[in-house]
Amino acid sequence: MDGLLRYFLGQFVRRGSMTFTTANGTTFTCGDGTGRPVSVRFMTARTERRILLNPELALGEAFMDGTFVVEDGSIADTLAILFDQPEMVPRWARLQWWLRYFARHIRQFNWRGRARDNVAHHYDLDGRLYSLFLDADKQYSCAYFETPDMSLDDAQLAKKRHLAAKLLIGRGARVLDIGSGWGGLGLYLAEMTGADVTGITLSTEQLGVANARAAEKNLTRSAKFLLEDYRDIPGSFDRIVSVGMFEHVGVGFYETYFRRCAELLSDDGVMVLHSIGRSTGPDVTSPWVTKYIFPGGYIPAVSEVIPAIEKAGLLVCDIEILRLHYAETLQAWRERFMARREEAVRLYDERFARMWEFYLAASEMSFRKQNLMNFQIQLTKRQGVVPNTRDYIAQEEARLRGVEQRQQPRLQLAGE
């Protein structure tokens, strides 16, 4: 087994410096010697076999179980090396990748009941867990770092402001927030623009928090949140925004999603979709992520999204790619989580804390070292709805900053 490990890991790890210690005590180093060296240990022969047979699933499970141990460095350092290799998938695991690719429509067949179960798996966890690492407003999506030294809270506020500017919302506009989370964006739009906001979520935990926050801020008349599927929400809306929800739609439902958005959007309406995306074409979801973090989830390539938009009769007015913003967001989340890790252990257990640590580190390195990014796509139903140049975005952001300063005490209350 030691010889097989040395051969296969030596073939895969070409960059960086990683020292492996086997269950038998054999030690060998792979890579070109660059960067921060990392040392790891396999605690059992079974772990070695499982990682060779199914590395994309077994590595995370072994870390969770304590049978793959990082002795020098952190799991983030380890994944930074593993995710930075010339081949994204080890050669011996390519057959498994193809099997997952051909089966992805089945795994992502997110009918209503399954979609609700998938959301509950991740978002209906103990709310105190998310308070360990998110900003005060509980924004659980990519922040927008206008400057490198921006704090997480300021960057999340900048994200809401940036989206609001692209939506061009007037007072009294009917706004639909698809996947409204804990209500932060919807409350911001209602308070800052005077819009009439309807947020929909499939998470009972998030629903309760969002409506409670609306009541605290005396915004129940202008911001309401419903437990509703995007396929079933009635009405017509002047603006539609969706942040961090499209990753849960499933590749087989893209046309359904955009056709429904087209039906809900008024003729002079504007929609902005904010989603994680891939820069290198269609792919598959990590089996570890599917099993433990986001069942039914999939990160789309832009090339998979645009055809569904076209078939729905929507017009693409603007696409913005946010490259490393999510890497910085995830680093901030990971550092915050690690600072309060013992609280997560008390909420759940040590294995859960290791799972969350691996999840945050792997997600960060997927953006920092591989092909993930975020995109914001602005959509309308006809030409001439938004200005011809992008100058209006900065102008509207400046106006919103002024409104924020006047409303600052109430914004602080929302994050308490």
C-alpha positions as CSV (number, residue, x, y, z in Angstrom):
1,M,0.0,0.0,0.0
2,D,2.8,2.4,0.8
3,G,4.2,2.0,-2.7
4,L,0.8,2.7,-4.3
5,L,0.3,5.8,-2.2
6,R,3.8,7.1,-3.1
7,Y,3.2,6.5,-6.8
8,F,-0.3,7.9,-7.1
9,L,0.2,10.9,-4.8
10,G,3.5,11.6,-6.5
11,Q,1.8,11.7,-9.9
12,F,-0.9,14.1,-8.6
13,V,1.0,16.5,-6.3
14,R,3.4,18.3,-8.6
15,R,3.3,21.8,-7.1
16,G,4.0,22.8,-3.5
17,S,5.5,20.6,-0.8
18,M,3.5,18.0,1.0
19,T,5.0,15.3,3.3
20,F,2.8,12.2,3.8
21,T,3.2,9.7,6.7
22,T,1.5,6.4,6.1
23,A,-0.3,4.2,8.6
24,N,2.9,2.0,8.6
25,G,5.1,5.0,9.5
26,T,6.6,5.4,6.0
27,T,7.3,9.1,5.1
28,F,7.7,10.6,1.7
29,T,7.4,14.1,0.2
30,C,5.7,15.1,-3.0
31,G,5.7,18.4,-5.1
32,D,8.3,20.8,-6.4
33,G,9.3,22.2,-3.0
34,T,7.7,25.6,-3.4
35,G,5.5,27.4,-1.0
36,R,4.7,26.6,2.6
37,P,5.4,22.9,3.4
38,V,2.6,20.8,4.9
39,S,2.7,17.5,6.6
40,V,-0.2,15.0,6.9
41,R,-0.7,11.5,8.3
42,F,-2.9,8.6,7.4
43,M,-4.0,7.0,10.6
44,T,-5.3,3.7,9.2
45,A,-4.8,1.5,6.2
46,R,-8.5,1.7,5.5
47,T,-8.2,5.5,5.1
48,E,-5.4,5.0,2.6
49,R,-7.5,2.6,0.5
50,R,-10.6,4.8,0.6
51,I,-8.7,7.9,-0.5
52,L,-7.1,6.0,-3.4
53,L,-10.4,4.6,-4.5
54,N,-12.6,7.7,-4.1
55,P,-10.5,10.7,-3.2
56,E,-13.1,13.4,-3.7
57,L,-15.4,11.9,-1.1
58,A,-13.0,10.0,1.2
59,L,-10.6,12.9,1.9
60,G,-13.2,15.0,3.6
61,E,-14.7,12.1,5.4
62,A,-11.3,11.0,6.7
63,F,-10.6,14.5,8.0
64,M,-14.0,14.5,9.7
65,D,-13.3,11.1,11.3
66,G,-9.8,12.1,12.5
67,T,-8.2,9.4,10.3
68,F,-6.5,12.0,8.0
69,V,-4.6,14.4,10.3
70,V,-2.7,17.6,9.4
71,E,0.4,17.6,11.5
72,D,2.2,20.7,10.2
73,G,-0.1,23.4,8.8
74,S,-3.9,23.5,8.6
75,I,-6.5,21.8,6.5
76,A,-6.7,25.1,4.6
77,D,-3.0,24.9,3.9
78,T,-3.4,21.3,2.8
79,L,-6.3,22.0,0.4
80,A,-4.5,25.1,-1.0
81,I,-1.8,22.7,-2.3
82,L,-4.2,19.9,-3.4
83,F,-6.5,22.4,-5.2
84,D,-3.5,24.0,-7.0
85,Q,-2.4,21.0,-9.0
86,P,-2.2,21.0,-12.8
87,E,-5.0,18.3,-12.9
88,M,-8.1,19.2,-11.0
89,V,-9.2,15.6,-10.7
90,P,-6.6,12.9,-10.1
91,R,-6.2,10.6,-13.2
92,W,-7.3,7.5,-11.3
93,A,-10.6,9.2,-10.3
94,R,-11.6,10.4,-13.8
95,L,-14.0,7.5,-14.4
96,Q,-15.9,8.4,-11.2
97,W,-16.1,12.0,-12.5
98,W,-17.7,10.9,-15.7
99,L,-20.2,8.7,-13.9
100,R,-21.2,11.6,-11.7
101,Y,-21.4,13.9,-14.7
102,F,-23.9,11.6,-16.5
103,A,-25.9,11.1,-13.4
104,R,-26.0,14.8,-12.4
105,H,-29.5,15.5,-13.8
106,I,-30.9,12.7,-11.5
107,R,-29.0,14.0,-8.4
108,Q,-30.2,17.5,-9.1
109,F,-33.9,16.7,-9.9
110,N,-35.1,19.1,-7.3
111,W,-38.9,18.9,-7.4
112,R,-40.7,20.9,-4.7
113,G,-40.5,18.3,-1.9
114,R,-36.9,17.5,-2.5
115,A,-36.0,21.2,-2.8
116,R,-37.5,21.8,0.6
117,D,-35.7,18.9,2.1
118,N,-32.4,20.0,0.6
119,V,-32.8,23.5,2.0
120,A,-33.7,22.1,5.5
121,H,-30.5,20.0,5.5
122,H,-28.3,23.1,5.5
123,Y,-30.3,26.2,6.4
124,D,-32.4,24.8,9.2
125,L,-29.4,24.1,11.4
126,D,-29.2,25.8,14.8
127,G,-29.2,29.5,14.1
128,R,-26.4,30.0,16.6
129,L,-24.0,28.2,14.3
130,Y,-24.3,30.9,11.6
131,S,-23.8,33.6,14.1
132,L,-20.4,32.2,14.8
133,F,-18.9,33.3,11.5
134,L,-21.3,35.5,9.5
135,D,-21.5,39.3,9.6
136,A,-24.1,41.1,11.9
137,D,-26.7,41.1,9.1
138,K,-26.3,37.3,8.4
139,Q,-25.4,37.6,4.8
140,Y,-24.6,34.1,3.7
141,S,-23.3,34.9,0.2
142,C,-20.4,36.5,-1.5
143,A,-19.5,40.0,-0.2
144,Y,-18.3,42.8,-2.3
145,F,-14.9,44.1,-1.3
146,E,-14.6,47.6,-2.7
147,T,-11.2,47.9,-1.1
148,P,-8.8,45.2,0.0
149,D,-8.8,46.2,3.7
150,M,-12.6,46.4,3.9
151,S,-14.2,44.6,6.9
152,L,-16.6,41.7,6.3
153,D,-19.6,43.7,7.6
154,D,-18.8,46.7,5.3
155,A,-18.2,44.4,2.3
156,Q,-21.6,42.7,2.9
157,L,-23.3,46.1,3.1
158,A,-21.5,47.1,-0.2
159,K,-22.9,43.9,-1.8
160,K,-26.5,44.9,-0.9
161,R,-25.8,48.5,-2.1
162,H,-24.3,47.2,-5.4
163,L,-27.3,45.0,-6.1
164,A,-29.8,47.7,-5.2
165,A,-28.0,50.1,-7.6
166,K,-28.3,47.6,-10.5
167,L,-32.0,47.1,-9.7
168,L,-32.8,50.8,-10.1
169,I,-35.6,50.6,-7.5
170,G,-38.1,53.4,-7.2
171,R,-40.3,54.1,-4.1
172,G,-43.3,51.8,-4.0
173,A,-41.8,49.3,-6.5
174,R,-42.9,45.7,-6.0
175,V,-39.7,43.6,-5.4
176,L,-39.5,39.8,-5.2
177,D,-36.4,38.4,-3.4
178,I,-36.1,34.7,-4.4
179,G,-34.1,32.9,-1.7
180,S,-34.4,35.7,0.9
181,G,-32.3,34.0,3.7
182,W,-32.5,35.7,7.0
183,G,-34.0,38.8,5.4
184,G,-31.1,41.2,5.3
185,L,-31.2,42.1,1.6
186,G,-35.0,42.4,1.6
187,L,-35.0,44.7,4.6
188,Y,-32.3,46.8,3.1
189,L,-34.2,47.3,-0.1
190,A,-37.4,48.2,1.8
191,E,-35.7,50.6,4.1
192,M,-33.3,52.3,1.7
193,T,-35.5,52.5,-1.4
194,G,-39.0,52.5,0.0
195,A,-39.9,49.4,-2.0
196,D,-42.6,46.9,-1.2
197,V,-40.6,43.7,-0.8
198,T,-41.7,40.1,-0.8
199,G,-39.1,37.5,0.2
200,I,-39.5,33.8,-0.3
201,T,-37.5,31.0,1.3
202,L,-37.9,27.3,1.9
203,S,-36.2,27.4,5.3
204,T,-38.5,27.6,8.3
205,E,-35.6,28.7,10.4
206,Q,-34.8,31.7,8.1
207,L,-38.4,32.6,7.7
208,G,-39.0,33.1,11.4
209,V,-35.8,35.2,11.8
210,A,-36.6,37.4,8.7
211,N,-40.2,38.2,9.8
212,A,-39.0,38.9,13.4
213,R,-36.5,41.3,12.1
214,A,-39.1,43.0,9.9
215,A,-41.3,43.5,13.0
216,E,-38.3,44.9,15.0
217,K,-37.7,47.5,12.4
218,N,-41.4,48.3,11.9
219,L,-41.2,47.2,8.3
220,T,-43.9,44.6,8.2
221,R,-46.0,46.7,5.8
222,S,-43.2,47.0,3.3
223,A,-41.2,43.7,3.8
224,K,-42.9,40.4,4.2
225,F,-41.3,36.9,4.0
226,L,-43.1,33.7,2.9
227,L,-42.4,30.0,3.0
228,E,-42.8,29.6,-0.8
229,D,-41.3,27.9,-3.8
230,Y,-40.3,30.1,-6.7
231,R,-42.5,28.0,-8.9
232,D,-45.6,28.8,-6.9
233,I,-45.4,32.5,-5.9
234,P,-48.2,34.5,-7.5
235,G,-48.3,38.1,-8.7
236,S,-46.4,40.5,-10.9
237,F,-43.2,42.3,-9.7
238,D,-41.3,45.4,-10.9
239,R,-38.0,44.0,-9.7
240,I,-36.7,40.5,-9.0
241,V,-33.5,39.8,-7.2
242,S,-32.0,36.4,-6.3
243,V,-28.8,36.0,-4.4
244,G,-27.2,32.6,-3.6
245,M,-30.3,30.6,-4.4
246,F,-29.7,29.7,-8.0
247,E,-27.1,27.1,-7.0
248,H,-30.0,25.1,-5.5
249,V,-32.2,25.1,-8.6
250,G,-30.6,22.1,-10.4
251,V,-29.4,22.0,-14.0
252,G,-32.6,20.4,-15.2
253,F,-34.7,23.2,-13.9
254,Y,-32.9,26.2,-15.4
255,E,-35.5,26.8,-18.1
256,T,-38.3,26.4,-15.6
257,Y,-36.7,29.0,-13.3
258,F,-36.2,31.6,-15.9
259,R,-39.6,31.1,-17.6
260,R,-41.2,31.6,-14.2
261,C,-39.1,34.8,-13.6
262,A,-40.2,36.1,-17.0
263,E,-43.8,35.4,-16.1
264,L,-43.4,37.3,-12.7
265,L,-41.5,40.2,-14.1
266,S,-43.4,43.3,-15.4
267,D,-42.8,44.5,-18.9
268,D,-40.6,47.4,-17.6
269,G,-39.1,45.3,-14.9
270,V,-35.4,44.5,-14.0
271,M,-34.0,41.3,-12.5
272,V,-30.6,40.7,-11.1
273,L,-29.3,37.2,-10.5
274,H,-26.3,36.7,-8.2
275,S,-24.8,33.2,-8.2
276,I,-21.6,31.3,-7.9
277,G,-20.4,30.1,-11.3
278,R,-17.7,28.2,-13.1
279,S,-15.2,29.7,-15.5
280,T,-14.3,26.5,-17.3
281,G,-17.6,24.9,-18.5
282,P,-20.0,22.3,-17.1
283,D,-18.9,20.1,-14.3
284,V,-20.2,18.1,-11.3
285,T,-20.7,18.8,-7.7
286,S,-18.2,17.3,-5.3
287,P,-19.6,14.1,-3.8
288,W,-18.5,15.2,-0.4
289,V,-20.4,18.5,-0.7
290,T,-23.5,16.7,-2.0
291,K,-23.5,14.2,0.9
292,Y,-22.7,16.6,3.7
293,I,-23.3,20.2,2.8
294,F,-25.6,21.0,-0.2
295,P,-27.6,18.0,-1.4
296,G,-29.1,18.7,-4.8
297,G,-26.8,21.7,-5.3
298,Y,-24.8,22.5,-8.4
299,I,-22.6,25.5,-9.4
300,P,-23.4,26.4,-13.0
301,A,-21.1,27.4,-15.8
302,V,-22.2,30.7,-17.5
303,S,-22.6,28.7,-20.7
304,E,-25.3,26.6,-19.0
305,V,-27.2,29.6,-17.8
306,I,-27.4,31.9,-20.9
307,P,-29.3,29.4,-23.1
308,A,-32.0,29.0,-20.5
309,I,-32.3,32.9,-20.2
310,E,-32.6,33.1,-24.0
311,K,-35.3,30.5,-24.2
312,A,-37.3,32.3,-21.5
313,G,-37.3,35.5,-23.7
314,L,-35.3,37.6,-21.3
315,L,-32.6,40.0,-22.4
316,V,-29.2,40.1,-20.8
317,C,-28.3,43.8,-20.1
318,D,-25.2,43.4,-18.0
319,I,-22.9,40.6,-16.7
320,E,-20.3,41.3,-14.0
321,I,-17.8,38.7,-12.8
322,L,-16.7,38.9,-9.2
323,R,-13.5,36.8,-9.2
324,L,-11.8,36.6,-5.8
325,H,-14.5,38.4,-3.7
326,Y,-15.9,35.0,-2.5
327,A,-12.4,33.8,-1.6
328,E,-12.0,36.8,0.6
329,T,-15.5,36.3,2.1
330,L,-14.8,32.6,2.8
331,Q,-11.4,33.4,4.4
332,A,-13.2,35.8,6.8
333,W,-15.8,33.2,7.6
334,R,-13.2,30.5,8.2
335,E,-11.1,32.7,10.5
336,R,-14.2,33.7,12.4
337,F,-15.3,30.1,12.7
338,M,-11.9,28.9,13.9
339,A,-11.8,31.7,16.5
340,R,-15.1,30.3,18.0
341,R,-14.7,26.7,17.0
342,E,-15.3,25.3,20.5
343,E,-18.7,26.9,20.5
344,A,-19.6,24.9,17.4
345,V,-18.4,21.7,19.1
346,R,-20.7,22.5,22.0
347,L,-23.6,23.1,19.6
348,Y,-23.0,19.8,17.8
349,D,-19.8,17.7,18.2
350,E,-16.2,17.5,17.2
351,R,-16.9,15.7,13.9
352,F,-19.4,18.4,12.9
353,A,-16.8,21.1,13.7
354,R,-14.3,19.3,11.5
355,M,-16.9,19.0,8.7
356,W,-17.6,22.7,8.8
357,E,-13.9,23.5,9.0
358,F,-13.3,21.4,5.9
359,Y,-16.3,22.9,4.1
360,L,-15.1,26.5,4.6
361,A,-11.5,25.7,3.7
362,A,-12.4,23.7,0.6
363,S,-14.8,26.4,-0.6
364,E,-12.3,29.1,-0.2
365,M,-9.6,27.2,-2.1
366,S,-12.1,26.4,-4.9
367,F,-12.3,30.2,-5.5
368,R,-8.7,31.0,-4.8
369,K,-7.0,28.1,-6.7
370,Q,-9.5,26.7,-9.1
371,N,-12.3,27.8,-11.5
372,L,-15.1,29.3,-9.3
373,M,-16.2,32.9,-9.3
374,N,-19.5,34.8,-8.9
375,F,-21.5,36.4,-11.6
376,Q,-24.3,39.0,-11.5
377,I,-26.5,39.0,-14.5
378,Q,-29.0,41.9,-15.1
379,L,-32.1,41.0,-17.1
380,T,-35.0,42.8,-18.6
381,K,-37.9,41.8,-21.0
382,R,-37.3,44.6,-23.5
383,Q,-34.7,47.1,-24.6
384,G,-34.3,50.6,-23.1
385,V,-35.2,49.7,-19.5
386,V,-31.8,50.4,-18.1
387,P,-29.3,53.2,-19.1
388,N,-26.9,52.6,-22.0
389,T,-23.8,53.0,-19.8
390,R,-22.9,51.7,-16.4
391,D,-22.3,55.1,-14.9
392,Y,-25.7,54.9,-13.2
393,I,-24.5,52.1,-10.9
394,A,-21.8,54.3,-9.2
395,Q,-24.2,57.2,-9.0
396,E,-26.9,55.2,-7.3
397,E,-24.4,53.6,-4.9
398,A,-23.3,57.1,-3.9
399,R,-27.0,58.1,-3.3
400,L,-27.6,55.0,-1.2
401,R,-24.5,55.7,0.9
402,G,-26.1,59.0,1.9
403,V,-29.4,57.2,2.8
404,E,-27.5,54.7,4.8
405,Q,-25.8,57.4,6.8
406,R,-29.1,59.0,7.7
407,Q,-30.6,55.6,8.6
408,Q,-27.5,54.3,10.5
409,P,-29.1,53.7,13.9
410,R,-31.8,51.5,12.4
411,L,-29.3,49.6,10.3
412,Q,-27.4,48.8,13.5
413,L,-30.6,47.5,15.1
414,A,-31.2,45.2,12.2
415,G,-27.9,43.4,12.9
416,E,-28.4,42.9,16.6
